[in-house]
């Protein structure tokens, strides 16, 4: 299944490629790693906007879960 990892921080940055993963558990792990990498690259992001989140959707753009 293809999962899409979108970021939102006042504006939304859509993942247009997605990542092929075996299941939702793998997608949750990938989302956690991605959130950590985003925070590592720009640690002030959360504090500057107060609205940073990772939204994970499927191929039909159905929101599966979010890291807030």
DOVEX-394254 format. One line per field, with one value per residue (C-alpha): residue in three letters; x, y, z. Coordinates in steps of 0.5 Angstrom, whole numbers. Layout:
// residues N
resn	[ALA,...]
u	[X,...]
v	[Y,...]
w	[Z,...]
This chain:
// residues 68
resn	[UNK,UNK,UNK,UNK,UNK,UNK,UNK,UNK,UNK,UNK,UNK,UNK,UNK,UNK,UNK,UNK,UNK,UNK,UNK,UNK,UNK,UNK,UNK,UNK,UNK,UNK,UNK,UNK,UNK,UNK,UNK,UNK,UNK,UNK,UNK,UNK,UNK,UNK,UNK,UNK,UNK,UNK,UNK,UNK,UNK,UNK,UNK,UNK,UNK,UNK,UNK,UNK,UNK,UNK,UNK,UNK,UNK,UNK,UNK,UNK,UNK,UNK,UNK,UNK,UNK,UNK,UNK,UNK]
u	[0,2,2,3,7,4,7,3,5,1,1,1,6,3,8,6,10,8,12,10,10,7,2,-1,4,10,7,7,14,16,12,15,22,20,17,24,28,23,25,32,33,29,28,24,19,14,15,15,8,5,2,6,4,5,-1,-1,-6,-7,-8,-15,-13,-16,-13,-11,-7,-3,2,1]
v	[0,7,12,20,24,31,36,42,48,54,52,45,41,35,29,28,21,17,11,4,0,-7,-4,1,-1,1,7,9,8,12,17,18,17,23,27,27,28,35,37,35,39,45,45,52,50,47,54,59,56,53,48,43,36,30,27,20,19,13,13,16,22,19,21,15,18,25,26,33]
w	[0,-1,4,4,9,9,13,16,20,18,11,8,4,1,-1,-8,-9,-3,0,-1,6,8,13,18,23,18,16,24,25,18,21,27,24,19,25,28,22,21,28,27,21,24,31,32,27,33,37,31,28,34,29,26,25,20,17,14,8,3,-4,-4,1,7,13,17,23,25,29,33]
